[in-house]
Amino acid sequence: MYSAEQLNTVPNSQPGIHVSQWLSNRRNRNLLLAMIACLCVFVFVSLGGEHSSHSIEIKDEELGLQQRFQRQAQDRAKDSRQDRRQGNFPGRPKGPGPQDAEGVDRSPSSENVDLQEEDLGREGVVVDHGWRTECADGVTFNPEALLITWVNGQDPEFLEQCSAHRSRKCTKSHRFADHQELKYALRSIEKNMQWYDGPIYVYTNGQATPDWLNTDHDRLHILRHQDVFRNHSNLPTFSSRPIEGSFRYMPFDDQFIYFNDDFLVGAPTQPCDFAMPHFNKNSYSKKQTSAALRKKGNKLWLTSVYNTLELLDRVYPGVRQSIDLKFNHHSPYLISKKRMQRIEKHFPDEVAATESHRFRQSDDIAWTILHNTLWSMEKVEQGEEPWGWDEECCSFFQIGPKKYLGQKEFKKGSLHKKFLCFNDEGAADSRVAQKFQDLLVSLFPEPSSFEFVGV
């Protein structure tokens, strides 16, 4: 240790002593090193706050999609909570909540969103995303986002990419035709889902978005397949099966609402309209097999459906014989990411095979069918009845030269059901395509906030 006198000694302070002479003394050299060390500690402590802040910024940049989107969802939930308690929704003036024909307020109850703000985002605490609702059959409706799958199959680059991965040339077929359905899907959502003011993700293969789409809208996000797929060697894919399978990687906690771009919301809805799978009255055959269909050369989609039901039999032996399983409606679904992850645990090899397919295959997993049917079986396991069928919720229309819009269903007011699906079976025909466009405009003439007017 040095004395106070020694520590106060300054080099070259004594007359006639050169610095080199002063440094030649070992004790002086040690003193100088001690002073330098003290100076370094002082500088490090002084800059520590700035360094820590910089580290936080770097860490923030390295957060994955899931953490960033969760943070955004939590912020939106906080911002919207007060408006919801007052019954205020985007798209209409401030004031009382939506009323039904009898004048009863149907706004989501503030009791459903009364989660302590300081609990938001804590591990193990359910985050209320702003429209949490307890629905019938014990279902908690609490989606984090709304996701729309979209592709523009008339894009020359898309067609070229598609042709490069198959033996025959991809053309502007009805499978990928674009009739601006996305525009009208967004219009229908804004008009008939006024209770939902959360984020909307357009899930695409990365191609250029339409000129009319306002990608700077604060609620709209473009999500590319390469942002979500874990194995990029499986991209590009031109099949809906692998795309739906990638939902288990989505950057959400669990629930989200899933739309195809040809799904429209035809009438005002409430959250619980989305809180269950929609089955129609048609039942799957109890005797049909995927092997028989494959041998007959049946459509790939139908063969994959029965391939999927056979997987279900492996989890619930004999289920197809004991329960009348129904076809899904073509309508929006409430997807549980956790349920899809459970499917992967049951069928890892089949999931991996499906995800590797660039085009439809007969041994694909039909993800939404398996997801919704398993959801129904979960109810059976709890001693409840499986989900029933509902013909009043949804309308399905085939659009094509032989089945066009004069069919009787259009005359029954079915265009005003809650969920509409327009399945393209050949609307690439210019005459049919124009009539289809005219119909969409007549249903939803008002531009949404997600589009540039006049484009």
C-alpha positions in Angstrom: 0.0 0.0 0.0 1.1 3.6 -0.7 1.0 6.4 1.8 -1.1 9.5 1.1 2.1 11.4 0.4 3.2 8.9 -2.2 -0.3 8.9 -3.8 -0.2 12.7 -4.1 3.3 12.6 -5.7 3.1 13.9 -9.3 5.8 12.8 -11.8 8.4 15.4 -12.5 7.1 17.6 -9.7 10.5 17.7 -8.0 12.9 20.2 -9.6 15.8 18.7 -11.6 14.4 15.1 -11.8 13.6 13.9 -15.4 10.5 11.8 -16.1 12.7 8.9 -17.2 14.5 9.1 -13.8 11.2 9.1 -12.0 9.9 6.1 -14.0 13.2 4.2 -13.3 12.0 3.8 -9.7 9.9 0.6 -9.4 7.7 2.1 -6.8 6.9 5.1 -9.0 6.0 2.8 -11.9 3.6 0.9 -9.7 2.1 4.1 -8.6 1.5 5.2 -12.2 -0.1 1.9 -13.1 -2.4 2.2 -10.1 -3.5 5.7 -11.2 -4.1 4.4 -14.8 -6.2 1.6 -13.4 -8.3 4.0 -11.3 -8.9 6.2 -14.4 -10.1 3.1 -16.4 -12.5 2.1 -13.7 -13.9 5.7 -13.6 -14.4 5.7 -17.4 -16.0 2.3 -17.4 -18.5 3.3 -14.7 -19.3 6.6 -16.4 -20.1 4.9 -19.7 -21.8 1.9 -18.2 -25.4 3.4 -18.6 -24.8 4.2 -22.2 -23.3 0.7 -22.9 -26.2 -1.0 -21.1 -28.7 1.0 -23.2 -26.9 0.0 -26.4 -27.0 -3.6 -25.3 -30.8 -3.4 -24.8 -31.2 -1.9 -28.3 -29.2 -4.8 -29.8 -31.2 -7.3 -27.8 -34.4 -5.7 -29.0 -33.3 -6.0 -32.6 -32.6 -9.6 -32.1 -36.0 -10.5 -30.7 -37.8 -12.9 -33.0 -41.1 -12.3 -34.8 -43.1 -13.9 -31.9 -41.7 -11.6 -29.2 -42.2 -8.4 -31.3 -45.7 -9.3 -32.4 -46.7 -10.2 -28.8 -45.4 -6.8 -27.6 -47.4 -5.1 -30.3 -50.5 -7.0 -29.4 -50.1 -6.1 -25.7 -49.7 -2.4 -26.6 -52.8 -2.6 -28.8 -54.8 -4.3 -26.0 -53.9 -1.5 -23.6 -54.7 1.3 -26.1 -58.1 -0.2 -27.0 -59.3 -1.2 -23.6 -60.8 2.2 -22.6 -62.6 2.6 -26.0 -64.1 -0.8 -25.7 -65.4 -0.1 -22.2 -67.2 2.9 -23.8 -68.5 0.8 -26.7 -66.5 2.6 -29.3 -65.3 0.7 -32.3 -63.4 1.7 -35.5 -65.6 2.5 -38.4 -68.4 4.3 -36.7 -68.9 7.4 -34.6 -68.2 7.4 -30.9 -71.2 6.5 -28.7 -73.4 3.6 -27.7 -72.3 0.1 -28.8 -73.9 -1.8 -31.7 -77.5 -2.7 -31.3 -79.5 -5.6 -32.6 -83.0 -5.3 -34.2 -84.6 -5.2 -30.7 -82.4 -2.3 -29.6 -80.3 -4.3 -27.2 -76.7 -3.3 -26.9 -74.4 -6.0 -28.2 -71.0 -4.5 -27.5 -68.5 -6.9 -25.9 -68.8 -6.6 -22.2 -66.1 -4.7 -20.3 -66.1 -7.6 -17.9 -64.5 -9.6 -20.7 -61.5 -7.3 -20.9 -61.0 -6.4 -17.3 -57.5 -7.9 -17.0 -55.0 -5.9 -14.9 -52.8 -4.0 -17.2 -49.7 -4.8 -15.2 -50.4 -8.5 -15.8 -50.1 -8.2 -19.6 -47.3 -10.2 -21.0 -46.3 -11.9 -17.8 -45.2 -15.5 -18.3 -48.1 -17.8 -17.4 -50.7 -15.1 -17.5 -53.3 -15.1 -20.3 -53.1 -11.9 -22.3 -56.4 -10.4 -23.1 -56.0 -9.1 -26.7 -59.0 -6.7 -26.3 -62.0 -8.8 -27.3 -61.7 -11.8 -25.0 -65.2 -13.4 -24.8 -66.5 -16.5 -23.0 -68.8 -18.2 -25.5 -71.1 -21.2 -25.4 -69.7 -24.7 -24.8 -66.9 -23.3 -22.5 -64.9 -21.8 -25.4 -62.8 -18.8 -24.6 -62.5 -16.6 -27.7 -59.3 -14.7 -27.5 -57.6 -14.4 -30.9 -54.4 -12.4 -31.2 -54.8 -11.7 -34.9 -56.7 -12.2 -38.1 -54.7 -13.9 -40.9 -55.6 -14.0 -44.6 -53.7 -16.3 -47.0 -53.3 -14.7 -50.4 -51.7 -15.3 -53.8 -51.9 -13.6 -57.1 -51.7 -16.5 -59.6 -51.8 -14.1 -62.5 -48.4 -12.7 -61.6 -45.9 -13.6 -64.4 -43.1 -14.1 -61.9 -45.3 -16.4 -59.9 -46.2 -18.5 -62.9 -42.6 -18.7 -64.0 -41.5 -19.9 -60.5 -44.4 -22.4 -60.5 -43.4 -23.8 -63.9 -39.8 -24.2 -62.8 -40.9 -26.7 -60.1 -43.2 -29.0 -62.1 -43.2 -31.1 -65.3 -45.8 -29.0 -67.1 -46.1 -25.3 -67.5 -48.2 -23.3 -64.9 -50.9 -21.2 -66.6 -53.4 -18.6 -65.4 -55.7 -21.3 -64.2 -58.7 -20.9 -61.9 -56.6 -22.5 -59.1 -54.6 -19.3 -58.8 -56.7 -16.6 -60.5 -57.0 -13.3 -58.8 -60.2 -11.3 -59.0 -59.3 -8.8 -56.3 -61.1 -11.0 -53.7 -58.6 -9.7 -51.0 -60.0 -6.2 -51.5 -63.5 -7.3 -50.9 -62.6 -9.6 -48.1 -61.0 -6.6 -46.3 -64.1 -4.5 -47.0 -66.4 -7.2 -45.6 -64.2 -7.5 -42.5 -64.3 -3.8 -41.8 -68.0 -3.6 -42.4 -69.3 -6.7 -40.6 -66.6 -7.3 -37.9 -66.7 -3.8 -36.4 -65.9 -5.3 -33.0 -62.5 -6.4 -34.3 -59.8 -3.7 -34.4 -56.8 -5.9 -34.1 -54.0 -6.6 -36.5 -54.6 -8.2 -39.9 -51.8 -10.3 -41.5 -51.8 -11.0 -45.2 -49.8 -14.3 -45.6 -48.2 -14.5 -49.0 -45.3 -16.1 -50.8 -43.5 -12.8 -51.0 -44.8 -11.5 -54.3 -45.6 -7.9 -54.9 -48.8 -6.8 -53.1 -51.6 -5.2 -55.1 -51.3 -1.5 -56.0 -54.5 -0.7 -54.2 -53.4 -2.2 -50.9 -52.2 0.4 -48.3 -49.4 -1.6 -46.7 -48.6 1.4 -44.5 -51.9 1.0 -42.6 -51.1 0.6 -38.9 -53.2 -2.6 -38.6 -52.0 -4.3 -41.8 -48.9 -6.5 -41.9 -47.5 -8.5 -44.8 -46.1 -11.9 -43.6 -44.1 -13.9 -46.0 -43.8 -17.7 -46.1 -40.0 -17.3 -45.6 -40.7 -15.4 -42.4 -42.6 -18.4 -40.9 -41.4 -21.7 -42.5 -38.6 -23.3 -40.5 -37.2 -25.3 -43.4 -36.7 -23.0 -46.3 -35.8 -25.9 -48.6 -39.5 -26.6 -48.7 -40.1 -23.2 -50.4 -41.6 -22.1 -52.7 -44.8 -24.1 -52.2 -47.9 -23.9 -54.3 -50.2 -26.0 -52.1 -52.4 -24.8 -49.4 -51.6 -27.9 -47.2 -48.0 -27.0 -46.3 -49.0 -23.3 -46.0 -51.7 -24.2 -43.4 -49.3 -26.6 -41.7 -46.9 -23.6 -41.2 -49.5 -22.1 -38.9 -48.0 -24.0 -36.0 -45.0 -21.7 -36.4 -47.0 -18.5 -36.4 -45.8 -15.6 -34.2 -48.8 -15.7 -32.0 -49.4 -17.2 -28.5 -52.2 -19.5 -29.6 -55.5 -18.4 -31.2 -56.0 -16.5 -34.4 -58.8 -16.2 -37.0 -58.0 -17.8 -40.4 -59.4 -16.5 -43.7 -58.8 -17.5 -47.3 -58.9 -14.5 -49.5 -62.1 -15.8 -51.1 -64.0 -15.7 -47.7 -66.3 -12.8 -47.2 -68.2 -11.7 -44.1 -71.7 -11.3 -45.5 -73.6 -10.0 -42.4 -72.8 -8.3 -39.0 -71.0 -10.7 -36.6 -70.1 -11.0 -33.0 -67.0 -12.6 -31.6 -68.6 -15.9 -30.7 -69.6 -16.4 -34.4 -65.9 -17.4 -34.9 -65.5 -19.4 -31.7 -66.3 -22.8 -33.1 -65.7 -24.9 -36.2 -68.4 -24.7 -38.9 -69.5 -28.1 -40.1 -72.1 -28.7 -42.8 -74.7 -31.4 -43.0 -72.7 -33.7 -45.3 -71.0 -36.6 -43.6 -67.8 -38.4 -44.5 -68.2 -42.0 -45.7 -67.6 -44.5 -43.0 -66.2 -47.1 -45.5 -64.2 -45.0 -48.0 -60.4 -45.3 -47.9 -57.7 -43.2 -49.4 -56.1 -46.3 -51.0 -59.4 -47.0 -52.9 -59.6 -43.4 -54.0 -56.0 -43.3 -55.0 -56.5 -46.4 -57.1 -59.5 -44.9 -58.9 -57.5 -41.8 -59.6 -59.8 -39.5 -57.7 -59.2 -35.8 -57.0 -56.1 -35.3 -54.9 -58.0 -33.1 -52.4 -60.6 -35.8 -51.7 -58.0 -38.5 -51.4 -56.0 -36.4 -48.9 -59.2 -35.8 -46.9 -59.7 -39.6 -46.3 -56.0 -40.0 -45.7 -56.4 -37.4 -42.9 -59.4 -39.2 -41.5 -57.4 -42.4 -41.4 -54.8 -40.6 -39.2 -57.6 -39.6 -36.9 -58.5 -43.3 -36.6 -55.0 -43.9 -35.2 -55.6 -41.4 -32.4 -59.2 -42.5 -31.8 -59.6 -46.0 -33.0 -63.0 -46.7 -34.6 -64.1 -43.0 -34.4 -65.3 -42.9 -38.0 -67.7 -45.8 -37.3 -69.0 -44.5 -34.0 -69.4 -40.7 -34.7 -71.0 -39.1 -37.7 -68.1 -36.8 -38.8 -69.1 -33.9 -41.0 -67.4 -31.9 -43.7 -66.1 -28.4 -42.9 -67.8 -25.4 -44.3 -65.6 -23.1 -46.4 -65.6 -20.3 -43.8 -63.3 -18.5 -41.4 -61.8 -20.7 -38.6 -60.5 -20.0 -35.2 -57.2 -21.8 -35.3 -55.3 -22.9 -32.2 -51.6 -23.0 -32.8 -51.2 -25.3 -29.8 -53.7 -27.8 -31.2 -51.7 -27.8 -34.5 -48.5 -28.5 -32.5 -50.2 -31.4 -30.9 -51.0 -32.8 -34.3 -47.3 -32.7 -35.2 -46.5 -34.7 -32.1 -49.0 -37.3 -33.1 -47.9 -37.5 -36.8 -44.3 -36.1 -37.1 -43.5 -38.1 -40.3 -46.8 -37.2 -42.1 -46.4 -33.6 -41.1 -42.9 -33.5 -42.5 -43.9 -35.1 -45.7 -46.8 -32.7 -46.2 -44.6 -29.7 -45.6 -42.2 -30.9 -48.3 -44.8 -31.0 -51.0 -44.7 -28.1 -53.5 -48.0 -29.2 -55.0 -51.0 -31.2 -53.7 -50.4 -34.9 -53.0 -52.9 -37.6 -52.1 -51.1 -38.3 -48.8 -51.2 -34.7 -47.6 -52.6 -33.8 -44.2 -55.7 -31.7 -44.6 -54.8 -29.5 -41.7 -58.0 -27.6 -41.1 -60.1 -30.8 -41.3 -57.9 -32.5 -38.8 -57.7 -29.4 -36.6 -61.5 -29.0 -36.4 -62.3 -32.7 -36.1 -59.8 -33.1 -33.2 -61.4 -30.0 -31.6 -64.7 -31.8 -31.8 -63.2 -35.0 -30.3 -61.8 -33.0 -27.4 -65.4 -32.2 -26.5 -66.3 -35.9 -26.7 -63.4 -36.8 -24.4 -64.9 -34.3 -21.9 -68.2 -36.2 -22.0 -69.9 -33.6 -24.3 -71.5 -33.9 -27.7 -69.3 -33.2 -30.7 -69.8 -30.0 -32.6 -73.0 -30.0 -34.6 -73.6 -28.8 -38.1 -74.9 -25.5 -39.1 -76.4 -24.6 -42.5 -77.5 -21.1 -41.5 -74.0 -19.7 -41.0 -72.4 -20.1 -44.4 -72.9 -20.1 -48.1 -70.7 -21.7 -50.7 -70.8 -20.8 -54.4 -69.1 -22.3 -57.3 -68.1 -19.6 -59.9 -67.6 -20.9 -63.4 -69.1 -21.0 -66.9 -71.4 -23.9 -66.1 -72.3 -22.8 -62.6 -72.8 -19.1 -62.6 -74.6 -16.6 -60.5 -78.1 -17.4 -61.7 -78.2 -20.6 -59.5 -81.1 -20.8 -57.1 -79.1 -20.2 -54.0 -78.6 -16.6 -55.0 -82.3 -16.1 -55.1 -82.8 -17.3 -51.5 -81.0 -14.5 -49.8 -78.0 -16.7 -49.0 -75.7 -13.9 -50.1 -76.5 -12.3 -46.8 -75.4 -15.1 -44.5 -72.6 -14.4 -42.1 -69.9 -16.2 -44.1 -69.6 -16.5 -47.9 -67.1 -18.4 -50.0 -66.8 -18.0 -53.8 -64.9 -21.0 -55.1 -63.4 -20.3 -58.5 -64.1 -23.2 -60.9 -63.3 -21.4 -64.1 -63.9 -17.7 -63.7 -60.8 -17.1 -65.8 -63.4 -16.8 -68.6 -63.6 -13.0 -69.2 -67.4 -13.0 -69.3 -67.8 -14.8 -66.0 -64.9 -12.9 -64.4 -66.6 -9.6 -65.2 -69.9 -10.7 -63.7 -68.1 -12.0 -60.7 -66.5 -8.5 -60.3 -69.9 -6.8 -60.6 -71.3 -9.0 -57.9 -68.4 -8.3 -55.5 -68.8 -4.5 -56.1 -72.6 -4.8 -55.5 -72.0 -6.6 -52.2 -69.3 -4.3 -50.8 -69.2 -1.0 -52.8 -67.6 1.1 -50.0 -63.7 1.2 -50.0 -62.1 0.1 -46.8 -59.4 1.9 -44.9 -57.0 -0.7 -46.1 -57.0 0.5 -49.7 -56.1 3.5 -51.8 -59.2 5.0 -53.2 -59.3 5.1 -57.0 -56.6 2.5 -57.6 
